[in-house]
Amino acid sequence: MITKDKKLFHFRPLFFGFLALMLAICTSRYIFNGKISYIVFICIVWIAFLIYCIAKRRVVPLCVLLAFFTFGLGWYFVGISTFEGKEINQACQIEGRVGDWEIDNGAFRQVILKDVSIDGETCGNIYLVLEDADKASVKTGDIIKFESYVEKVKLFELENFNTFFYRQKVTYESRVSVLDLIHIGNHVTPDEGFRLKMKSVLYQNMGEENGATAFAVLFGDKNDVKHDVKDAYTSSGTIHLLTVSGLHVGFLIALLGYVFKKCRIKGIWNFLLCCVVLFLYAWLCGFAPSVFRAGIMGLVLLTAKISGKCYDNLNALGLAGILIILIFPLSALDVGFQMSFFCVLGIFVVYPWLSKLLRKVFPKVVADSMAISLSASLGVFPFTAKIFSVFNLLSFFINLIVIPLFSVLYPLLFVGTLLSAGLPFLGFILKLCAFGFDAILKLTSFFGNTKLVFALEPSNLFVVGLLFLFLFLLGRNFMCNIKFKAVTCSIVGLTLAICFGLSFISFPVSSSLNMCYNYTEQVILLTNSYGESVMIGYGDYEFNRKLLNAKNLNSVKNVFLFETEDVLVGGLQKLGMENLIRPESFDGFDEDVVVGYNKNANVDHFSFVFKMFNEEFLGLEISFDETTVFVFGNEKKLSAKALQIVSNTKYDFVFVDKHIEYAQLFGKETKVLSYYGSKNVDASYARDGNISYVLKGKTYQRRCLD
């Protein structure tokens, strides 16, 4: 039948419209960011599609996808404009309510402040760091008032989208001591109260470790899950169990179906009750994209059943994606959103033929389970590399063991939590669940420590695009004879292999200067024409890794620090660091490379000197190629004579960090870079984000890294 069909694939307007919409939002982002490679890639895709539509006379698909794509180009800017806050450069009066999201680090506590007003004007949520948290109590629902500075959050950092801030609707960051808070009252919303009640029930009956894991399974909040538990789930490839997704919603729908069947609730009432329950569950999970997507697809399936219509999984997937993007425009850039959809797409496209193939070797039940696990793993592979940076070759086998156990554990946990909240004597159900989580943790820990866990590097756009094109061509949605399919898949597969291989090849890097900030800590990365790099200052490992990825660097061997007592040396060593270089008299470690003040020294093809004047530490002067840079290194304000020493020296670039008053000391021939912006500053983090200068002699080309 397929060989007689002149169509290569059936056009599904919702599914392909969703892909066009998501592609358009990503395109707007990279056009705005000036990423030429992406723009060229999009042009090639559209030219190929245009040629196909003209050759096949497919006018309707062309018009539909052009309409979705055009709409998406503008929808990105709608998402940006409705989220971003305005610049506030002075202390302001802040009032808001403490939400139930928190991270407690003893003396420091991180919370989300909701229902916020700044100087009487309503705004988005605030990511608030509470200092001295061990000296006074702040609890969920507290309405507080204080005076502080706020920083506008940046949704994009080093080409990465800040999913957390976007989902939590956080537009500002701030920091204040709990001793400076004025408590006005307390108001806990119904969803917060419910989650707090459920957390209390889980902790009381299951203990802190299993209770935190169970709470993550039910509501997706992994903040309280211990690092070793997260690592075990991550390295074994079962971290999806701790993120509420289609798997959880599928079990919930099956549970509801069983209960409604026993209660003889059918037809429209069954559908309406499922709608209510799924909406409440998505609300309690903060409308996470994976829950929202699974809920919509579940309702479409139920609608098809009660109406007697045929259920089309790709169109259902597309409908869910379109609705989510219409409500949350920038979700298309959310890796979690992409992971959720392409996991399901992998199952829809790969599972049918893979299951058929495996049934020739294994029994039907085993073959189907293996096919689902492998299909989902293929769908999320590029995103696993981006988020978790590890992949376990045994993950599909682990899931074959764990998911059947989880399919029993999840409904039992869901029902047991609700019953135990109202009838405490039924807490033994949760105690039984604790044994199940102990068993899963032992399995994930065992398999997560095998030598088959490999470190991954994020794949580029072309590899990801070719991978999904290859999977689509293998599937039954690409309808042609076997010979033509084999030839087409071979060509795309060979191209994919070449692109994948090229991603491991190190290409020459240009001489550059990069100014970045990890929260408020300055990190400078310098690369010379020999391809050698040094770092000045440090961020955490994840930030540093993203910075190197953004500059196509694998490692940095030399790091300059002005003090190292709190530095995470292990994280720097993972980046390939060989030398920690610091000035004498500053705190550090015995193995550091210590250099005296005002003494010229060299490392690779960089020459540097730690400058001192009358016992005032000025900073670091470093030269490479034809460029000379000075980095102020003293948090205290320098004397007028000390500043004159620096300003009278000819530098190409000067980093003043937060000493914005220093900027006026330098002439136009010196480029001044800082945290805050002013008329005397050439580039600032607050105004321009993380930036890079490509150095070609004395010619400088500025680029945004975000």
N, C-alpha and C positions, 0 to 999 in steps of 0.2 A: 504493500500500500504506500509506503514511504517513497519508494523509487518512482512511482507514477505521479507523485505530487510535485508540481512545478515550483512550489515555494520551498525555499531553503529553511525557513522558520515561520511559524505563525506569529503575526504581530500582536502583542499584548499591550494595549495603550497605557494601562496603569503601570505595568512593570517597567517598560522601556521609558515611559514618561518620568518615572521615579529616578531611573538612572541618569536621564538627561538633566533633571532638576538638581540632583546631587553633583553631577559633573559641572554644571553651570556655577554653582556656589563655590566649588573648589577653584574653578577657572577665575572667577572674580577675585578670589583671594590672591592667586598667584599673578594675575595681571596687575593688581594693586601693588604686589611685592616685587614686580619686575622680573619674574623667573622665566627667562626666555625658553629654556628646555621644555617647560610645561606648556607654554603657549604654542610652541611648534608641534608638540605631541597632540594637542587638541585640534589644531588645524589639520593635521594628517588624518585624525579620526573622522572629522567632519567631511573632508574631501572624499575619503573612501566611502563614507555613507552616502554622500551626494551622488557619487558615480553609480553606486548600487541602485539607488532609488530611480535615477534616470534610466538606467539600463533595464530595470524591471518595471518601470512606470508605476512606482509606488508613491503616489502623490500624498495620500492621506498620512502614512507614517512620517513622511518628511515634514508635513505641516504640523502634525501633533508634536513631534520631538523639537522642532524649531520653536514652537510656542512655549513648551516647558523650559527649554534652554534659555530663551530670551527672558522669561519671567524669573528664572533662577538667577540670572546675572544681576538683576536689580534687587532680588530678595536678600542677597548677601548684605547689601548696604543697609537694608531695612533692619536686619538683625544686628548689625554693628551699631547703628544710630539709636536703637531702642535699648541697648545694653550699656553703652559707655557712659561713664560719669564725666563731670567737668573737672578741670584742674582747680585745686584748692591749695594755695601756697601760704596759708596762715592757720594758726590755731583756731579751732571752732568748737562750738557747743554741740555735743552729740547726745542724742537720746535714742534708746532702742531696747529691744527685748532679747534676752539670751535664749537661743534655740537649744535643741537637744543634741546637736552635733558638737563633739568636743574631743580634744586630745589633751590628756593631763600628763605633764612632764614634771610634776613636783612644784617647783617654784614658778614654773611657767605653765600657763593653760591657754589653749587655743580654742576659741568658740566662734560661732557665727551669730552676729547681732542682726536681728530681724526687725521689721517695722521701724526702720531708722528714719530719723530726721536730723539734718545737719543745719544748724543755725535756723531752725524752724521750717526748713524746706525738706519735703519727703524725698527719699532717694532709695537706691538699692541696698542690699545687705552689706555688712561690713565684716571682713575677716579680722577678728580682734585677738591680739595677744595680750593676755593678762599677766603682768609681772607681780611678784610677791604673792602668788596664788596660795601659798601655804600659810599666809598670815590672816586671811579672811575668806569667808565662804561666798561663792556665787553659784546659784543653782539655776536649772532650766526654768524659764518663765520670768526670771527677775527682770524688771524694768529698771534700767540704770541710766544715769546721766553723768557726763564728765566732759572735761575740756582736753582736746588733744589735736595733733596734726593727723591728717589722713592722706594716704597716697592712692591715686587712681590705679586700679589693677590693670595689668596688661593681659589681654586674652591670648596673645601670641608671644612666645618666647623661644628664640633660637629655632624657628620654623615649626615649633610644636604648639598645638592648641591646648589652652588650659581648660581641660574638661571640668575639673572640680569647681573652679570659679563660675563657669557658665551654668552648670547644673544647679549650683547653690545660689545663683543670681547675686553673686558678690561683685560689687563695683568698686569698693574701696578696701584698703587695709589700714589698720591703726594699731597702736600699742599704748597701754596705760597700766599704771599700778592699781591693784584692787583697793589700795588704801585711798585712792583719789576718786573712787566711785561714790555717787550719791544714789541710794536705793529709793525708788519711788513706789514700787508695788510689785505684784507678781501676777502673771497671767499665762497659763499653760493651755495651748490650743488642743482640741480633741485628738488630733493625730499624734501630737507629742505625748499627751497623757497616755494614750493607748500604747505607744512604743515603750514608754518608761515602765508602764505596768507589766508589759510582756517581758521586758528585760529583767525586771525584778523577779518575776516568776521563774524565768529560765535560770538565772544565777542561783536562786534559792534551791532549786531542785537538781541542777546539773553541775554546779560548781562554776568557778570563774572562767576556766579555760574552755570547757565544753559549752557553757552558757554563752560566751562571746561568739563561738563558732556557730552555734544554733541561731543566735540573733542575726548573724551575717547571712545565714541560709534563708531565714524568713524575710528579712527586710533589706538585705544588701549592704548593711553598714559594717564594714570590716575594721573600724578604728580600734576596737578593743581586742581584736584577734592578735595573739602573740606572734612575734616575728618568726619564730621557729615553726609555728603552725602554718603561717602563710608561705614560708619557704618550702615546706613539705608539699603543700598543695600545688604551688607554682612549679617546682622542679619535677613533679610527677605528671604534670599536664592535667590536673583536676581542679584548678583554681576556679573554673566556671561553676563549681558547686557552691562557692561562697558568693557568687554574684547572681542575684535573682534574674532569671532569663526564661527563655521559652521552655527549658526543661522543667523548671519549677511551676510555671503557669500550666504546662501540659499535665503535670501531676495533679495540680489543683482542679483543673477542668475535669479530669478523670474522677477525682474524688467527689466533685459536685454532681457529676453524672450518676455515680453510684448512689449517692444519698437521695437525689431527686427521683431516681428510679424506684428506690425502696419506698419513698413517700408518694409514689405514683403522680409525680408532677411532670407533665408532658407539654409538648407544643409550645405555644407562645409564652406560657408562664415559666417554663423551663428556661427559655431564652432570656426573658426579662430578669429573672433571678440571677442568672449567670452574669448578665450585664452589670447588675448592681454589685455583686460580689467582686467581679474583676475590676470594676471602677474603684471600689473601696480599697482593694489590695494595691492597685497602682498608686492610689493616693497615699497610702501608708508607706509605700516604697519611694515616695517623692517623684512619681511619674518618670522613673528611670527609663531610658529609651528601649532597653531590652524587654522590660515588663509591658510597656505601652505597645510595642510591636507585637509581642506574643498575644496580648489581650485582644488587639484588633483582629489578628488572624484567627484567633479562637472564635470570636464572635461571627466573623465571616463564614467560618466552617459551620457553626450552629445555624446561621441564617440559611445557608445552602441546604442543610438537612431538613429544616422545617418547611422550606419553600419547594423542595424537590428539585432544586437546580444542581447543576454540576459545579463542583468546587474546583477552581483553578488556583493552584498554589502560588504561581508566579504573580498573577494579578492581585491576589490577596496580600502577598509580600509588598508589591508596589503600592497598593492602597495604604497599607500601614506606614510605609516610608513617606509618602506624600503628606499624610495627615500630621505626622510628627514634624516634618520640615516646615509645614505651614504654621504650626504652633511655635516651634523652636527653630528658627531659620538656620542657626549656626550648628545645629546637630549634625549636619552633613560633614562637618570637619572633626567631629568627635570620634576618636578611634574606637571607643566602646560601642557607639552607634554603628560604625562600619563593621566592627567585629560581629555584632549581633546579626546584622543582615546577611553578611557574606557567609557566616556559619550556616544559616538556614539555606542560603542559595547553594552552597556546596552540597548539602544533603539533597536538595531538590534535583540538582543537575547530575551529580555523580552517583548517588545511591542506587538508582534503578539499574544501570548497567554493571556497576561494581557488585551489587548483590547477585545479579544473574551470573556473573563470572565466578564468584566465590562459591555459589551453590553447587558448582561442578566438583568442588573439592570437599566442602564442609556441609554438615546438616543445615537445613533451612534456618533454624533459629540462630545458630552460631554464625552463619554467613550473613544474615540480616544485621545482627548486632555488630559484627566486624565492619560491615559496609557503612553503617551509620556513623560509627566511631571514626573510621578513616575519612569519610566524606566531610564530616565536621572539622576534623583536623586539617584537611587540605584547605577548607574554606577560611580558616582563621590563621593559617600558618604565617602569612606576611605580618599580621597584626600581633601575633605572639612574639615575633621577632622585635617589633617596635615597642611593645609594652613591657614584656618580661625578659627579653634577651636570652632566653633559654628554651630548648626544645628537647623533650625526652622521646627517644625512638620507641620506647615501650608504652607511651601514653595511651595509644589505642587499646593495648592489652590491659592496662590498668583500669581504663574506663569500662572494659568488658566485665571486670570483677566488681568495681565500685558502684556503677550505675544501677545494677539490679538491687544491690543492698540499699542504695539511696532511694530507689523507687518505693521501697517499703518504709524506709526511715522518714522520708519527708511528710507523707500523709499522717503518719503516726505523730510526728513532731507538731504538725499544724493543729491537729485535733487535740492532742495532749496539752498544748499550750493554752488553747482556748478553754478547755475543760478545767485545767488546773487553776486558771485565773479566777473562775467562779466557784469551783469546788476543790479547795486545797488538798483534800485527802486523796485526790486522783493524781497527785504529783509523782506517784510511782511510775506513771507512763513516761514522764520525762526522764526519770532515772534509767528506764530501759533504753531510751533514746541515747543517753550518755554512753552506754556500752557500745552502741552502734557507731557513735562518733569516735570513740576510742579505737575501735577496729579499723575504721577508715583512716585515721591518723597513722596507725601502725603500718598499714598497707602503703599509704602515700610516702611515709618516711623511708620505708624499706626500698621501694622502687625509685624514689627520688634521689637516693644515694648511689645509684648504679653508675658505671662509667659510660653509660649510653646517654647521658645528659650533655648536650652540646650548647656552647655559647653561640648566639646568633647576632648578626648585625642587621639593622633595619634595611629592608629591600627598597630600591628606588621605585618610582612611579611606573616606569616601563616594565619592570619585572612583574609587578603586581598586576598591571593591566593585561600583560601577555598570559600570566597564569590563569586568570579568570576567563580569558578568551579561549585558552586551550581546554579548560574544563567544560566550557559551554559547547565547544565543538565536539567534544567526546560524548556529550549527553544526547538524549533523544530529541531535544528541542531543535537540534541542527539536523534537518531531514534531507538526506541524500543517499545515494547508494554507497556501499561499503568502500569501494575503491576510491571514490572521490573524497569520502570522509578520511580515509587513511592518508591520502596525499596531503589534504589540507591540514590535518592534525600534525603530520610530520613536519611540514614547513613551519607552522607556528611553534611546535615543540622545539625544533632546532634553533629558531630565533630566540626562544625563551632560554634555552641552555646557553647560548652565546652571551645574551644580556646578563644572565646570572653569573657566568664566568667573569665577565668584564667588571662586575661589581666587586670582585676580590682583587682587582688589579689597582695598584696605587699609581695615580697619574701625577705629573709634576704640579706642585702648588706654587702660586704666585706669592711674592713678597707682600705682606699685609700687616696691618695693625688693627686690633680688635678691642673694643671697650664693652664690657658686659657687667651685669650686676646679678648676683645671686641674692635675691631679696634686696638688702641694702649694702651688701659686701661687694666691693669692686674686684673684678677679675679682668686682667689684661693679658691678651695672647698676642705675641709677636712672632712672625714667621719671616725668615730672610730668603734671599734668592737661591740659597743652597738647599732649601726645603727643611731647614732646622727651625725648631720652635722653642720658645721659652714662655713660661707663664709667670705673671706677677700677681700675687694674691691667690686666693683659692675659694672655690665654692664646694658644695657637697659633691659626692661622686657622680650622681645622676646629672647634675647641672654641668659639670666638667665634661662628661661624656657627650652630652648634647652639643656643647660648644665645639668639641673636636669633630663631631659628626658634621656639624654645619660648615666646618672649614675643610672637610675631607681629609682629616688627619687621624692617624691610628694611635699616636702616642705623643707624649711630651716628656723629654728626659730631664729638663732643668726647670726648677720652680724657685722663684725669688719670694721670700717671705720676710716681713718685718718683725714678726713674732710667731712662734710655732708651738706654744704650749698647749693650745687647744685644737691644733690641726689634726684632721683625720688622715694620718700618714698612710694607713692601709689603702684608703681610697685613691690617694695620689700614686701609690705604687702599682695599683691595678691599671693606671693609665700609662704605665711604663716609666715612671719617674725614677731617675737614678741619683739625682743630687738635689737636696734642699739647701738653698743658699740664703744665708741671713747675715746681717751685720753683727759685729761683736757687741757685747753687752746686752743684746736682746735675748729673751728666753728662748730656749729650744732644746734640742736633743744632742747627745754626744756625737752622733754620726753625721750631724749637719756639716755642711761646708761653711766655715766662718771666715768672713773677709773683714779686714780692718777698714776704718773710715778713711776717706780721701786717698785710697790706694787703687790704682788702676788694675783691673783684672780682666780675664777673658774666659769665656766658655763657648766652645764651638767657634762660630764666626760672629759672636756678639762680644763687644767690649763694654765694661760697666764699672761704675764706682758708686759706693755709698757715701753721700756727701754729708759732711758735718761742719758746723760753724759755731765756734765758742760754746761747745757742749749742747748745741741745738741740732738735733737730727733733721736734716732737710728732706732727704728722700733718695731715690735711686735715679742715676743718670745712666742711660744705656744707649749704645749706638750700634747700628747694623746697616749694611749697604750704604746708602747716602743719607740715612735718616738718624736723627738724634732725638731722644725722648727723655723727658723728665717726669717722674712720678713722685708727687708729694707723699711723704710717709709718716707725718706726725699729726695725730689727731688734735693736738693742742695748737693754738694759734702761734705762729712764729713772730719773732720781733721784726721791726722795720728793716734793720740791717741785714738780717738773715734773708728776708724776702727780696731785698735789693740784690743780694748775691745771685739768687736764682733768676730774677727778672732781667739782669744785665747780661746773662749768658744767652747766646743764641740757640734756641731749640726749635725743632720743627713741630713737635707736639708736646703739650704739657697737660698732665692729668691733675686736676685740682680736687677731684672727688667732691666732697660737700662744702669745701671752702670756696664758695662762690665769689667771695670778696676778693680772692686772689686773681680772678680773671681779668680785672681791669689793669693789672700790672704789665700785661704783655701786649706787644704790638700786633698789627694785622698779619705780619709774616709768620707769627706763631699760631698754630691751631690749638685752642684751649678746649679740653673735653672735661665734662663735669657730670655730677648727678642731677643737679638742678639747672634749669635754663635761665639765661639772661642775654642781654644784647651783646655782651662781651664774649659769649660762649659760642663756639662753632657747632658743637653737638652736645646734647645732654641726654641722659637716660630717661628722665622724666618726660621730655618732649619728643625724643626721637627713638627711644627704645635701645636695644642692643645694636651696636653699629660696627661696621668694618670699613677700613680704608685700604684699598688696593694701591700699593706703592709702585710707581714706575719712575724711578729717578726722583725728581722733585715734583712729579705730577701725581696728584692724589685723587682717586675716584671713590666717593663715599657710597656705601651700600648698607641697607638695613638687613640685619640678620633675623629679624622677627617675621 
